[in-house]
Amino acid sequence: MGSQTIKTEQECKHLPAQTPEEEFFDWLMEAGLSGLPLADLLAQFCERLEALDVRIQRANIALSAIHPQVSAFMYTWRKSEGTVLSTNILHSDEPGEGWFASPFFYMLSNNTYFLHRPLQKDSDLDFPVLVEFRDEGLTDWFARIFDFGWSHENLLPENATGLITSWATCKPGGFTERDFALLGKAVPLLGLAIKGIASFDMAETVLQTYVGRGTSRKVLSGNIQRGAADSIDAVLVFADLRGFTVLSDRINQSDIMFTLDEYLERMADPIERAGGEILKFMGDGMLATFPMRPDEEEDICRTALLSAIEMLSRIKELNLERQAKGLLSMELDVALHVGEVMYGNVGSQTRLDFTVVGSAVNEVSRMESLCDALGRDFVISGEFARRARTCTEILQPLGHHVLRGVEKPKELFGLSPQAALLIEAHTCL
């Protein structure tokens, strides 16, 4: 073969498809590589099979998820409707009798990766859902399971990670030998395409969950070199729960994590809804940022301040709920600062942390530690007050104070009685 220059992906096919079946497989591989949304992938897969005279009447895929709220994503396509129904199965959902009587539970529990049941009138069907399918006019059904290899070795089979697929037709006599031959090649390729698409989606979800939205975008774009950092101007929010040690000594060990989650959720939610980023939870504390933009400096400062005020309100509301139940509670101290920090990767060669470092980070943590001495649950730096010009009506000067490890005394502000009343009333400004 002589020298060539190829500029398009289509021209790069040295082995062009010779048959409609090969064109179908080419499309399926390209769809997986391009990251086609799963609902569209399933619908187009079934429609293209129809063009090859493989008449799918109903198709279902259930993909196990690595997600903080969702345990599985399920998609169901019906030819009669021409659309895909998407369902999220939550970790909190309790499986019903239908699940335990389903062919999928049987397959997972018995390490069965393929199950075929003709749905003819005289068939002796062993699963109630297949009787329903037969009554709907379906004539044949089979299921195929794919293990993605993501499972922990001690995980129960019914909780394994991977893909469950099922396929049904209303063709008289059911699937033909040709149908099975084509589906036997196409369905595993579909599973591979789904794994490729899902792997990136799950990586994005896991990163957003553990390192935040902005940081996850940097990591997924390849910005993971040790020592790589950007200088950014940002509002820093440092919050710490007061009384966690006492509370953890007095409640059952099994309740500690649940209680801490209750408080941290009320702290994090206002920040995230306002566009801030939670960089890390530090036991019973939290560090968050609001990156500054020169043309929106006052608005960002105000947004950060209001979200911190709402955070205090949410904690006070939670404390009232707990006290009404006779439960112990914790108070929250918050510090708000602004400054230039380095945002990037620090750590060892094998374990990195994407975080912010710099004098402003040290200062905001020292500010929070003064809350008790000042009799305040919210302290704000003079630097923040000068840049949050539209918020001066709700700030109250507290004078200059020495911060441990900081050379010059720092001018600090608290919330005025007007803002304090709003917190007590559990309302946001």
C-alpha positions in Angstrom: 0.0 0.0 0.0 1.4 3.4 -1.0 1.6 6.6 1.0 -1.8 8.0 2.0 -3.3 11.0 3.9 -6.7 10.4 5.4 -8.6 13.3 6.8 -12.0 11.8 7.8 -13.0 8.8 10.0 -15.2 7.4 7.3 -12.3 7.3 4.8 -10.2 5.4 7.3 -12.1 2.2 6.9 -9.7 -0.2 5.1 -12.3 -3.0 5.3 -15.6 -1.4 4.2 -18.8 -3.2 5.0 -19.9 -5.6 2.3 -23.3 -6.6 3.7 -26.2 -5.0 5.6 -25.1 -7.0 8.7 -21.6 -5.7 8.5 -22.9 -2.1 8.2 -25.0 -2.7 11.3 -21.9 -3.9 13.2 -19.9 -0.9 12.0 -22.6 1.4 13.2 -22.7 -0.3 16.6 -19.0 0.0 17.1 -19.0 3.7 16.1 -22.0 4.4 18.4 -20.1 2.9 21.3 -16.9 4.9 20.5 -18.8 8.2 20.1 -20.6 7.8 23.4 -24.2 7.8 22.1 -26.7 8.2 25.0 -27.9 4.8 26.1 -31.6 5.5 25.4 -30.7 6.4 21.8 -28.3 3.5 21.5 -31.0 1.0 22.5 -33.7 2.5 20.3 -31.5 2.7 17.2 -30.2 -0.8 17.9 -33.7 -2.3 17.8 -34.7 -0.2 14.8 -31.7 -1.3 12.8 -32.4 -5.0 13.7 -35.9 -4.5 12.3 -34.3 -3.4 9.0 -32.5 -6.7 9.1 -35.8 -8.6 9.6 -35.0 -9.4 13.2 -38.3 -8.2 14.7 -37.7 -7.1 18.3 -41.0 -6.2 20.0 -39.6 -5.5 23.4 -36.1 -4.9 24.7 -34.8 -4.2 28.2 -31.4 -3.4 29.5 -30.5 -2.9 33.2 -27.1 -1.4 34.0 -25.7 -1.6 37.5 -24.5 1.8 38.7 -21.6 3.1 40.8 -23.6 6.1 42.1 -24.3 7.5 45.5 -28.1 7.4 45.1 -28.8 5.1 42.1 -28.1 1.3 42.2 -29.1 0.6 38.6 -30.3 2.4 35.4 -33.0 0.6 33.4 -34.1 1.3 29.8 -37.1 -0.4 28.2 -37.9 -0.1 24.4 -41.2 -1.2 23.0 -41.9 -1.3 19.2 -45.5 -0.3 19.7 -44.4 3.0 21.3 -41.1 3.6 19.5 -39.7 5.2 22.6 -37.4 4.2 25.5 -38.7 4.3 29.1 -35.8 5.2 31.5 -36.0 4.2 35.1 -33.6 4.8 38.0 -33.5 2.2 40.7 -32.4 3.7 44.0 -30.3 2.2 46.7 -33.2 3.0 49.1 -35.7 1.0 47.0 -36.7 -2.3 48.6 -37.0 -5.1 46.1 -40.5 -6.5 45.9 -41.8 -10.0 45.3 -41.7 -9.4 41.6 -37.9 -9.2 41.7 -37.4 -12.4 43.6 -39.8 -14.2 41.2 -38.1 -12.8 38.1 -35.9 -14.7 35.7 -33.2 -12.0 36.3 -33.0 -12.8 40.0 -32.8 -16.5 39.2 -30.0 -16.0 36.7 -27.9 -13.9 39.0 -28.4 -16.2 41.9 -27.5 -19.3 39.9 -24.6 -17.9 37.8 -26.7 -18.4 34.6 -25.7 -16.0 31.8 -28.2 -17.1 29.2 -31.9 -18.1 29.5 -34.3 -18.8 26.7 -38.0 -19.4 27.0 -40.4 -19.9 24.0 -43.7 -18.2 24.8 -46.0 -20.5 22.9 -49.5 -21.2 24.2 -48.6 -24.7 25.3 -45.3 -23.6 27.0 -44.9 -24.5 30.7 -43.5 -21.1 31.9 -41.6 -20.9 35.2 -41.7 -17.2 35.7 -44.9 -15.0 36.2 -43.6 -12.1 34.1 -43.2 -14.5 31.1 -46.8 -15.5 31.4 -47.7 -11.8 31.2 -45.6 -11.4 28.1 -47.2 -14.4 26.4 -50.7 -13.0 27.2 -49.6 -9.7 25.6 -48.9 -11.6 22.3 -45.1 -12.1 22.6 -43.9 -15.5 21.2 -40.3 -15.8 22.3 -38.0 -14.4 24.9 -34.4 -14.7 26.0 -32.0 -12.9 28.3 -28.3 -12.5 28.4 -26.2 -11.2 31.3 -22.7 -9.6 31.0 -20.4 -9.3 34.0 -18.3 -6.1 33.7 -15.7 -7.3 36.2 -16.3 -4.3 38.5 -17.6 -6.4 41.4 -15.8 -6.9 44.7 -14.9 -10.6 45.2 -17.2 -10.9 48.2 -20.2 -9.3 46.6 -23.4 -11.3 46.5 -24.2 -12.6 42.9 -27.5 -10.7 42.8 -25.6 -7.5 43.5 -22.9 -8.0 40.9 -22.0 -5.2 38.6 -22.7 -5.5 34.9 -25.5 -5.5 32.4 -28.7 -7.5 32.1 -30.5 -7.6 28.8 -33.7 -9.3 27.6 -35.3 -9.5 24.1 -38.7 -10.5 23.0 -40.5 -10.9 19.7 -44.0 -11.4 18.5 -42.9 -13.1 15.3 -45.0 -16.3 14.7 -42.9 -19.3 15.8 -40.5 -17.0 17.7 -36.9 -16.2 16.9 -35.4 -18.0 13.9 -32.0 -19.6 13.8 -30.8 -16.7 11.7 -32.2 -14.3 14.3 -30.3 -16.1 17.1 -27.1 -16.2 15.0 -27.2 -12.4 14.4 -28.3 -11.5 17.9 -25.6 -13.8 19.3 -23.0 -11.5 17.7 -24.9 -8.2 18.1 -25.9 -8.3 21.7 -22.4 -8.9 23.1 -21.1 -6.0 20.9 -24.0 -3.9 22.4 -22.8 -4.9 25.9 -19.3 -3.8 25.0 -20.5 -0.5 23.7 -22.7 0.1 26.8 -19.7 -0.7 29.0 -17.6 1.8 27.2 -20.2 4.5 27.5 -21.1 3.7 31.1 -17.4 3.6 32.2 -16.9 7.2 31.4 -20.3 8.3 32.8 -19.6 6.4 36.1 -16.1 7.8 36.3 -17.6 11.3 36.0 -20.2 10.6 38.6 -17.6 9.1 41.1 -15.3 12.1 40.6 -18.1 14.6 41.0 -19.1 12.8 44.2 -15.7 12.7 45.7 -13.9 15.8 44.4 -16.6 18.1 43.1 -17.9 19.2 39.7 -15.1 21.7 38.7 -12.3 19.4 39.9 -13.8 16.4 38.2 -13.8 18.2 34.9 -10.1 19.0 35.3 -9.2 15.4 36.2 -11.2 14.0 33.3 -9.5 16.4 30.9 -6.2 14.9 31.9 -5.0 17.6 34.4 -3.6 15.1 36.9 0.1 15.9 36.8 1.7 16.1 40.2 2.5 19.7 41.1 0.3 21.2 38.3 -1.6 24.1 39.7 -3.4 27.3 38.7 -3.5 30.6 40.6 -7.1 31.6 41.3 -8.9 34.3 43.2 -11.6 32.8 45.2 -14.0 33.1 48.1 -13.1 30.6 50.8 -15.8 29.1 53.1 -14.5 27.1 56.1 -17.1 25.5 58.3 -16.7 23.3 61.4 -19.2 21.6 63.7 -18.9 22.4 67.4 -19.5 19.6 69.8 -18.9 16.6 67.6 -16.5 14.9 70.0 -18.9 15.2 72.9 -21.8 13.9 70.7 -19.8 11.0 69.3 -19.0 9.9 72.9 -22.6 9.9 73.9 -24.5 8.3 71.0 -24.3 4.7 69.6 -21.4 4.1 67.3 -23.9 3.0 64.6 -25.6 6.4 64.7 -22.4 8.5 64.3 -22.1 8.4 60.5 -25.9 8.9 60.0 -25.8 12.0 62.3 -22.7 13.4 60.7 -24.3 12.9 57.2 -27.4 14.8 58.3 -25.3 17.8 59.3 -22.9 17.8 56.4 -25.8 17.6 53.9 -27.4 20.7 55.4 -24.0 22.4 55.2 -23.2 21.4 51.6 -26.5 21.8 49.9 -26.7 25.7 50.0 -23.1 26.0 48.8 -23.6 23.6 45.8 -27.0 25.1 44.8 -25.3 28.6 44.8 -22.6 27.4 42.4 -19.8 26.8 45.0 -17.6 23.8 45.1 -17.1 21.6 48.1 -13.4 20.8 48.0 -13.3 18.4 51.0 -15.0 17.3 54.1 -12.5 17.1 57.0 -14.2 14.9 59.6 -16.8 17.3 61.0 -15.6 20.3 58.9 -15.9 21.5 55.3 -13.8 23.6 52.9 -15.6 25.2 49.9 -14.7 27.8 47.3 -16.5 30.2 45.0 -14.0 31.1 42.2 -14.0 34.9 41.5 -14.5 36.6 38.2 -13.4 40.3 38.0 -16.6 41.5 36.3 -18.9 39.7 38.9 -16.9 40.2 42.1 -19.7 41.8 44.1 -22.3 39.3 43.0 -20.1 36.3 43.8 -19.3 37.6 47.2 -23.0 38.2 47.9 -23.9 34.7 46.7 -21.2 33.2 48.9 -22.4 35.2 51.9 -26.0 34.3 51.4 -25.3 30.6 50.9 -23.2 30.6 54.2 -26.1 32.3 56.0 -28.5 29.7 54.7 -26.1 27.0 55.8 -26.3 28.4 59.4 -30.1 28.5 59.1 -30.3 25.0 57.9 -28.2 23.8 60.9 -30.3 25.7 63.4 -33.4 24.2 61.8 -31.9 20.7 62.1 -31.0 21.3 65.7 -34.6 22.2 66.5 -35.8 19.0 64.9 -33.3 16.9 66.9 -34.0 18.7 70.2 -37.8 18.0 69.7 -36.9 14.3 69.5 -34.7 14.5 72.5 -31.5 14.0 70.5 -28.2 15.8 71.0 -27.3 18.5 68.6 -24.2 20.4 67.3 -23.6 24.1 66.5 -21.9 25.4 63.4 -19.0 27.9 63.1 -18.3 29.5 59.7 -15.5 31.7 58.4 -15.6 33.6 55.1 -12.5 34.9 53.4 -11.2 35.8 50.0 -7.8 35.7 48.4 -5.4 34.2 45.9 -4.8 30.5 46.2 -3.1 27.8 44.2 -5.6 25.2 42.9 -4.1 21.9 41.8 -2.5 18.6 42.5 -0.4 18.0 45.6 0.7 14.7 47.2 2.9 11.7 46.6 3.7 10.0 43.3 0.8 7.5 43.7 -1.7 9.5 45.8 -2.7 13.0 44.9 -5.2 15.5 46.2 -6.8 18.2 44.1 -7.1 21.1 46.5 -6.3 24.7 47.3 -3.2 25.8 49.2 -1.9 29.2 50.2 -1.9 31.8 53.0 -5.6 32.6 52.5 -6.5 28.9 53.2 -4.5 29.0 56.4 -6.0 32.3 57.4 -9.6 31.2 56.9 -9.1 28.1 59.1 -7.5 30.3 61.9 -10.5 32.7 61.6 -12.9 29.9 62.2 -11.0 28.9 65.4 -11.7 32.4 66.8 -15.5 32.0 66.7 -15.7 30.6 70.2 -13.5 33.3 71.7 -15.5 36.0 69.9 -18.8 34.5 70.9 -19.8 34.3 67.2 -20.8 31.6 64.9 -19.8 33.5 61.8 -16.7 35.6 61.2 -15.8 37.4 57.9 -12.5 38.9 56.9 -11.9 42.5 56.1 -10.7 41.6 52.6 -14.1 39.9 52.0 -16.0 42.9 53.4 -14.2 45.3 51.2 -15.0 43.3 48.0 -18.6 42.5 49.0 -19.7 46.1 48.9 -23.4 45.4 48.5 -23.4 43.4 51.7 -22.0 46.0 54.1 -25.5 46.6 55.6 -25.5 43.2 57.2 -21.9 43.2 58.5 -20.7 44.4 61.9 -17.1 45.3 62.7 -15.4 43.1 65.3 -12.0 44.9 65.3 -8.6 43.6 64.6 -7.5 40.2 65.9 -4.3 38.1 65.9 -4.5 34.8 64.0 -2.2 32.1 65.1 0.8 31.9 62.6 -0.3 35.1 60.8 2.1 38.0 61.1 -0.3 40.9 61.0 -3.6 41.3 63.0 -6.7 40.6 60.8 -9.7 42.9 60.6 -12.8 40.8 61.2 -16.5 41.3 60.8 -19.5 39.5 62.1 -23.2 39.5 61.0 -25.3 42.4 62.2 -28.4 41.9 64.3 -30.5 42.2 61.2 -28.8 39.2 59.6 -28.8 37.3 62.9 -32.6 37.7 63.1 -32.9 36.2 59.6 -30.9 33.2 60.6 -33.0 32.7 63.8 -36.1 32.9 61.6 -34.6 30.2 59.3 -35.0 32.4 56.2 -32.5 33.3 53.5 -31.9 36.9 52.6 
